[in-house]
């Protein structure tokens, strides 16, 4: 079973990733191709974090799974927005 601390750590990682990726998304929307490296790094961080949350949810209880699921939805929504942005 996932510990409460490990779930909190991964949720914090998700928040940090969301914050960074949103910054890159907003910058990418303004500057187009001038920050490709950082933009791609943010996309990779989103993917890695989603994968980590998926792995952790396998050993989580129902309440933890719900928390992880909600974070995963936020991450995947931003992933989709970044993919669809004509960057």
N, CA, C and O atoms as a GROMACS GRO file, in nm:
protein
  348
    1UNK      N    1   0.084  -0.118   0.000
    1UNK     CA    2   0.000   0.000   0.000
    1UNK      C    3   0.088   0.125   0.000
    1UNK      O    4   0.193   0.129   0.065
    2UNK      N    5   0.046   0.224  -0.073
    2UNK     CA    6   0.118   0.350  -0.078
    2UNK      C    7   0.104   0.423   0.054
    2UNK      O    8  -0.004   0.426   0.114
    3UNK      N    9   0.212   0.482   0.099
    3UNK     CA   10   0.204   0.557   0.224
    3UNK      C   11   0.145   0.694   0.198
    3UNK      O   12   0.149   0.746   0.087
    4UNK      N   13   0.091   0.751   0.302
    4UNK     CA   14   0.032   0.885   0.291
    4UNK      C   15   0.138   0.984   0.244
    4UNK      O   16   0.110   1.071   0.162
    5UNK      N   17   0.260   0.971   0.297
    5UNK     CA   18   0.368   1.063   0.261
    5UNK      C   19   0.406   1.049   0.114
    5UNK      O   20   0.429   1.150   0.046
    6UNK      N   21   0.413   0.927   0.063
    6UNK     CA   22   0.450   0.909  -0.077
    6UNK      C   23   0.344   0.967  -0.169
    6UNK      O   24   0.376   1.025  -0.272
    7UNK      N   25   0.218   0.952  -0.132
    7UNK     CA   26   0.110   1.011  -0.213
    7UNK      C   27   0.121   1.163  -0.210
    7UNK      O   28   0.108   1.229  -0.313
    8UNK      N   29   0.143   1.219  -0.092
    8UNK     CA   30   0.157   1.365  -0.081
    8UNK      C   31   0.276   1.415  -0.162
    8UNK      O   32   0.268   1.519  -0.226
    9UNK      N   33   0.386   1.340  -0.159
    9UNK     CA   34   0.505   1.378  -0.236
    9UNK      C   35   0.475   1.379  -0.386
    9UNK      O   36   0.515   1.471  -0.457
   10UNK      N   37   0.406   1.278  -0.432
   10UNK     CA   38   0.374   1.271  -0.575
   10UNK      C   39   0.271   1.377  -0.615
   10UNK      O   40   0.277   1.431  -0.725
   11UNK      N   41   0.178   1.407  -0.527
   11UNK     CA   42   0.083   1.513  -0.556
   11UNK      C   43   0.155   1.648  -0.562
   11UNK      O   44   0.122   1.732  -0.646
   12UNK      N   45   0.252   1.668  -0.475
   12UNK     CA   46   0.332   1.791  -0.479
   12UNK      C   47   0.413   1.797  -0.608
   12UNK      O   48   0.424   1.903  -0.670
   13UNK      N   49   0.470   1.684  -0.647
   13UNK     CA   50   0.542   1.678  -0.774
   13UNK      C   51   0.449   1.715  -0.890
   13UNK      O   52   0.489   1.786  -0.982
   14UNK      N   53   0.327   1.666  -0.884
   14UNK     CA   54   0.228   1.699  -0.986
   14UNK      C   55   0.199   1.848  -0.990
   14UNK      O   56   0.191   1.907  -1.097
   15UNK      N   57   0.182   1.910  -0.873
   15UNK     CA   58   0.158   2.054  -0.866
   15UNK      C   59   0.275   2.132  -0.924
   15UNK      O   60   0.256   2.228  -0.999
   16UNK      N   61   0.396   2.092  -0.888
   16UNK     CA   62   0.516   2.159  -0.939
   16UNK      C   63   0.526   2.145  -1.090
   16UNK      O   64   0.560   2.240  -1.160
   17UNK      N   65   0.498   2.026  -1.140
   17UNK     CA   66   0.502   2.002  -1.284
   17UNK      C   67   0.396   2.085  -1.355
   17UNK      O   68   0.423   2.144  -1.460
   18UNK      N   69   0.276   2.090  -1.299
   18UNK     CA   70   0.170   2.172  -1.358
   18UNK      C   71   0.211   2.318  -1.366
   18UNK      O   72   0.192   2.382  -1.469
   19UNK      N   73   0.267   2.369  -1.259
   19UNK     CA   74   0.309   2.509  -1.254
   19UNK      C   75   0.413   2.538  -1.363
   19UNK      O   76   0.400   2.635  -1.438
   20UNK      N   77   0.515   2.454  -1.371
   20UNK     CA   78   0.620   2.473  -1.470
   20UNK      C   79   0.566   2.461  -1.612
   20UNK      O   80   0.598   2.543  -1.698
   21UNK      N   81   0.484   2.360  -1.636
   21UNK     CA   82   0.430   2.338  -1.770
   21UNK      C   83   0.336   2.451  -1.811
   21UNK      O   84   0.335   2.491  -1.928
   22UNK      N   85   0.258   2.504  -1.717
   22UNK     CA   86   0.170   2.617  -1.750
   22UNK      C   87   0.251   2.740  -1.790
   22UNK      O   88   0.216   2.811  -1.884
   23UNK      N   89   0.361   2.763  -1.718
   23UNK     CA   90   0.449   2.874  -1.754
   23UNK      C   91   0.502   2.857  -1.896
   23UNK      O   92   0.503   2.952  -1.974
   24UNK      N   93   0.545   2.736  -1.928
   24UNK     CA   94   0.598   2.710  -2.061
   24UNK      C   95   0.489   2.720  -2.168
   24UNK      O   96   0.514   2.766  -2.279
   25UNK      N   97   0.369   2.677  -2.133
   25UNK     CA   98   0.256   2.686  -2.226
   25UNK      C   99   0.226   2.833  -2.256
   25UNK      O  100   0.210   2.870  -2.372
   26UNK      N  101   0.220   2.915  -2.152
   26UNK     CA  102   0.191   3.057  -2.171
   26UNK      C  103   0.302   3.126  -2.250
   26UNK      O  104   0.274   3.208  -2.338
   27UNK      N  105   0.426   3.092  -2.219
   27UNK     CA  106   0.539   3.148  -2.294
   27UNK      C  107   0.535   3.101  -2.439
   27UNK      O  108   0.559   3.179  -2.530
   28UNK      N  109   0.506   2.974  -2.458
   28UNK     CA  110   0.498   2.919  -2.594
   28UNK      C  111   0.387   2.984  -2.675
   28UNK      O  112   0.402   3.003  -2.796
   29UNK      N  113   0.277   3.016  -2.610
   29UNK     CA  114   0.166   3.080  -2.681
   29UNK      C  115   0.205   3.221  -2.726
   29UNK      O  116   0.154   3.270  -2.827
   30UNK      N  117   0.293   3.285  -2.652
   30UNK     CA  118   0.335   3.422  -2.685
   30UNK      C  119   0.452   3.425  -2.783
   30UNK      O  120   0.456   3.508  -2.874
   31UNK      N  121   0.547   3.334  -2.764
   31UNK     CA  122   0.673   3.341  -2.838
   31UNK      C  123   0.686   3.238  -2.949
   31UNK      O  124   0.786   3.239  -3.021
   32UNK      N  125   0.592   3.154  -2.964
   32UNK     CA  126   0.594   3.048  -3.064
   32UNK      C  127   0.717   2.960  -3.051
   32UNK      O  128   0.725   2.882  -2.956
   33UNK      N  129   0.813   2.970  -3.141
   33UNK     CA  130   0.923   2.873  -3.147
   33UNK      C  131   1.048   2.914  -3.069
   33UNK      O  132   1.151   2.848  -3.081
   34UNK      N  133   1.042   3.017  -2.990
   34UNK     CA  134   1.163   3.066  -2.925
   34UNK      C  135   1.201   2.987  -2.801
   34UNK      O  136   1.313   3.002  -2.751
   35UNK      N  137   1.114   2.905  -2.750
   35UNK     CA  138   1.149   2.827  -2.630
   35UNK      C  139   1.118   2.678  -2.649
   35UNK      O  140   1.066   2.613  -2.559
   36UNK      N  141   1.150   2.626  -2.764
   36UNK     CA  142   1.119   2.486  -2.796
   36UNK      C  143   1.177   2.387  -2.695
   36UNK      O  144   1.109   2.292  -2.657
   37UNK      N  145   1.300   2.409  -2.653
   37UNK     CA  146   1.364   2.315  -2.561
   37UNK      C  147   1.290   2.308  -2.429
   37UNK      O  148   1.260   2.199  -2.380
   38UNK      N  149   1.260   2.422  -2.371
   38UNK     CA  150   1.188   2.425  -2.244
   38UNK      C  151   1.047   2.371  -2.259
   38UNK      O  152   0.995   2.305  -2.170
   39UNK      N  153   0.985   2.400  -2.372
   39UNK     CA  154   0.849   2.353  -2.398
   39UNK      C  155   0.846   2.200  -2.404
   39UNK      O  156   0.760   2.136  -2.343
   40UNK      N  157   0.941   2.143  -2.476
   40UNK     CA  158   0.949   1.997  -2.485
   40UNK      C  159   0.984   1.935  -2.350
   40UNK      O  160   0.935   1.828  -2.316
   41UNK      N  161   1.070   2.002  -2.274
   41UNK     CA  162   1.104   1.954  -2.140
   41UNK      C  163   0.979   1.950  -2.052
   41UNK      O  164   0.959   1.854  -1.978
   42UNK      N  165   0.896   2.052  -2.061
   42UNK     CA  166   0.772   2.056  -1.983
   42UNK      C  167   0.678   1.943  -2.024
   42UNK      O  168   0.616   1.880  -1.939
   43UNK      N  169   0.669   1.917  -2.154
   43UNK     CA  170   0.585   1.807  -2.201
   43UNK      C  171   0.636   1.673  -2.149
   43UNK      O  172   0.557   1.587  -2.111
   44UNK      N  173   0.767   1.656  -2.148
   44UNK     CA  174   0.825   1.531  -2.098
   44UNK      C  175   0.801   1.517  -1.948
   44UNK      O  176   0.774   1.407  -1.900
   45UNK      N  177   0.812   1.627  -1.875
   45UNK     CA  178   0.785   1.623  -1.731
   45UNK      C  179   0.640   1.584  -1.705
   45UNK      O  180   0.612   1.507  -1.613
   46UNK      N  181   0.548   1.636  -1.784
   46UNK     CA  182   0.407   1.600  -1.769
   46UNK      C  183   0.389   1.450  -1.791
   46UNK      O  184   0.322   1.383  -1.712
   47UNK      N  185   0.449   1.399  -1.896
   47UNK     CA  186   0.436   1.256  -1.927
   47UNK      C  187   0.496   1.170  -1.816
   47UNK      O  188   0.436   1.071  -1.774
   48UNK      N  189   0.614   1.208  -1.769
   48UNK     CA  190   0.679   1.131  -1.662
   48UNK      C  191   0.596   1.132  -1.535
   48UNK      O  192   0.583   1.030  -1.467
   49UNK      N  193   0.540   1.248  -1.502
   49UNK     CA  194   0.461   1.258  -1.380
   49UNK      C  195   0.333   1.176  -1.391
   49UNK      O  196   0.293   1.110  -1.295
   50UNK      N  197   0.268   1.180  -1.507
   50UNK     CA  198   0.148   1.098  -1.528
   50UNK      C  199   0.183   0.950  -1.510
   50UNK      O  200   0.109   0.876  -1.445
   51UNK      N  201   0.295   0.907  -1.567
   51UNK     CA  202   0.337   0.767  -1.553
   51UNK      C  203   0.365   0.731  -1.407
   51UNK      O  204   0.328   0.624  -1.361
   52UNK      N  205   0.431   0.822  -1.335
   52UNK     CA  206   0.459   0.797  -1.193
   52UNK      C  207   0.330   0.785  -1.113
   52UNK      O  208   0.318   0.697  -1.027
   53UNK      N  209   0.234   0.872  -1.141
   53UNK     CA  210   0.106   0.866  -1.069
   53UNK      C  211   0.032   0.736  -1.100
   53UNK      O  212  -0.031   0.678  -1.012
   54UNK      N  213   0.039   0.692  -1.225
   54UNK     CA  214  -0.024   0.565  -1.262
   54UNK      C  215   0.036   0.449  -1.184
   54UNK      O  216  -0.036   0.363  -1.134
   55UNK      N  217   0.168   0.447  -1.174
   55UNK     CA  218   0.235   0.340  -1.100
   55UNK      C  219   0.196   0.343  -0.952
   55UNK      O  220   0.166   0.239  -0.893
   56UNK      N  221   0.196   0.462  -0.894
   56UNK     CA  222   0.164   0.474  -0.752
   56UNK      C  223   0.020   0.434  -0.724
   56UNK      O  224  -0.009   0.376  -0.620
   57UNK      N  225  -0.069   0.464  -0.816
   57UNK     CA  226  -0.211   0.433  -0.793
   57UNK      C  227  -0.237   0.282  -0.784
   57UNK      O  228  -0.338   0.240  -0.729
   58UNK      N  229  -0.145   0.202  -0.838
   58UNK     CA  230  -0.161   0.057  -0.829
   58UNK      C  231  -0.155   0.007  -0.685
   58UNK      O  232  -0.213  -0.097  -0.653
   59UNK      N  233  -0.085   0.080  -0.600
   59UNK     CA  234  -0.072   0.036  -0.461
   59UNK      C  235  -0.142   0.132  -0.364
   59UNK      O  236  -0.115   0.128  -0.243
   60UNK      N  237  -0.230   0.215  -0.415
   60UNK     CA  238  -0.298   0.314  -0.330
   60UNK      C  239  -0.435   0.262  -0.286
   60UNK      O  240  -0.493   0.175  -0.349
   61UNK      N  241  -0.484   0.318  -0.176
   61UNK     CA  242  -0.620   0.285  -0.133
   61UNK      C  243  -0.718   0.370  -0.214
   61UNK      O  244  -0.677   0.452  -0.296
   62UNK      N  245  -0.847   0.351  -0.192
   62UNK     CA  246  -0.949   0.418  -0.274
   62UNK      C  247  -0.939   0.570  -0.267
   62UNK      O  248  -0.949   0.638  -0.370
   63UNK      N  249  -0.921   0.624  -0.149
   63UNK     CA  250  -0.912   0.769  -0.135
   63UNK      C  251  -0.788   0.824  -0.206
   63UNK      O  252  -0.795   0.926  -0.274
   64UNK      N  253  -0.676   0.755  -0.190
   64UNK     CA  254  -0.553   0.796  -0.257
   64UNK      C  255  -0.566   0.787  -0.408
   64UNK      O  256  -0.519   0.873  -0.482
   65UNK      N  257  -0.632   0.681  -0.454
   65UNK     CA  258  -0.653   0.665  -0.598
   65UNK      C  259  -0.732   0.783  -0.654
   65UNK      O  260  -0.702   0.831  -0.763
   66UNK      N  261  -0.832   0.828  -0.580
   66UNK     CA  262  -0.913   0.941  -0.624
   66UNK      C  263  -0.828   1.068  -0.633
   66UNK      O  264  -0.839   1.144  -0.730
   67UNK      N  265  -0.744   1.091  -0.533
   67UNK     CA  266  -0.656   1.208  -0.536
   67UNK      C  267  -0.560   1.201  -0.654
   67UNK      O  268  -0.541   1.299  -0.726
   68UNK      N  269  -0.501   1.085  -0.674
   68UNK     CA  270  -0.406   1.067  -0.784
   68UNK      C  271  -0.476   1.081  -0.919
   68UNK      O  272  -0.421   1.137  -1.013
   69UNK      N  273  -0.597   1.029  -0.928
   69UNK     CA  274  -0.675   1.038  -1.051
   69UNK      C  275  -0.704   1.184  -1.086
   69UNK      O  276  -0.690   1.225  -1.202
   70UNK      N  277  -0.744   1.262  -0.987
   70UNK     CA  278  -0.774   1.404  -1.012
   70UNK      C  279  -0.650   1.480  -1.059
   70UNK      O  280  -0.658   1.564  -1.148
   71UNK      N  281  -0.537   1.451  -0.998
   71UNK     CA  282  -0.413   1.516  -1.040
   71UNK      C  283  -0.377   1.472  -1.181
   71UNK      O  284  -0.335   1.553  -1.264
   72UNK      N  285  -0.393   1.344  -1.209
   72UNK     CA  286  -0.361   1.292  -1.342
   72UNK      C  287  -0.448   1.359  -1.448
   72UNK      O  288  -0.400   1.389  -1.557
   73UNK      N  289  -0.575   1.382  -1.418
   73UNK     CA  290  -0.663   1.451  -1.513
   73UNK      C  291  -0.612   1.592  -1.543
   73UNK      O  292  -0.613   1.634  -1.659
   74UNK      N  293  -0.569   1.663  -1.441
   74UNK     CA  294  -0.517   1.798  -1.462
   74UNK      C  295  -0.392   1.795  -1.550
   74UNK      O  296  -0.377   1.877  -1.641
   75UNK      N  297  -0.304   1.701  -1.522
   75UNK     CA  298  -0.181   1.689  -1.600
   75UNK      C  299  -0.212   1.654  -1.745
   75UNK      O  300  -0.153   1.711  -1.837
   76UNK      N  301  -0.302   1.561  -1.765
   76UNK     CA  302  -0.335   1.518  -1.901
   76UNK      C  303  -0.408   1.629  -1.978
   76UNK      O  304  -0.390   1.641  -2.099
   77UNK      N  305  -0.488   1.708  -1.910
   77UNK     CA  306  -0.555   1.820  -1.975
   77UNK      C  307  -0.452   1.920  -2.026
   77UNK      O  308  -0.461   1.967  -2.140
   78UNK      N  309  -0.354   1.951  -1.943
   78UNK     CA  310  -0.250   2.044  -1.987
   78UNK      C  311  -0.165   1.983  -2.097
   78UNK      O  312  -0.123   2.053  -2.189
   79UNK      N  313  -0.139   1.853  -2.089
   79UNK     CA  314  -0.068   1.784  -2.197
   79UNK      C  315  -0.141   1.805  -2.329
   79UNK      O  316  -0.080   1.840  -2.430
   80UNK      N  317  -0.271   1.783  -2.328
   80UNK     CA  318  -0.351   1.798  -2.449
   80UNK      C  319  -0.345   1.941  -2.501
   80UNK      O  320  -0.332   1.963  -2.621
   81UNK      N  321  -0.356   2.038  -2.411
   81UNK     CA  322  -0.350   2.178  -2.453
   81UNK      C  323  -0.215   2.211  -2.516
   81UNK      O  324  -0.208   2.283  -2.615
   82UNK      N  325  -0.108   2.157  -2.458
   82UNK     CA  326   0.025   2.184  -2.512
   82UNK      C  327   0.043   2.119  -2.649
   82UNK      O  328   0.108   2.176  -2.736
   83UNK      N  329  -0.014   2.002  -2.667
   83UNK     CA  330  -0.005   1.935  -2.796
   83UNK      C  331  -0.082   2.013  -2.902
   83UNK      O  332  -0.036   2.027  -3.016
   84UNK      N  333  -0.198   2.064  -2.865
   84UNK     CA  334  -0.283   2.134  -2.961
   84UNK      C  335  -0.239   2.276  -2.991
   84UNK      O  336  -0.279   2.333  -3.092
   85UNK      N  337  -0.157   2.334  -2.904
   85UNK     CA  338  -0.108   2.470  -2.929
   85UNK      C  339  -0.021   2.469  -3.053
   85UNK      O  340   0.071   2.388  -3.066
   86UNK      N  341  -0.050   2.558  -3.143
   86UNK     CA  342   0.032   2.567  -3.265
   86UNK      C  343   0.163   2.634  -3.229
   86UNK      O  344   0.181   2.754  -3.247
   87UNK      N  345   0.252   2.554  -3.178
   87UNK     CA  346   0.380   2.604  -3.125
   87UNK      C  347   0.489   2.588  -3.226
   87UNK      O  348   0.604   2.624  -3.200
   0.00000   0.00000   0.00000
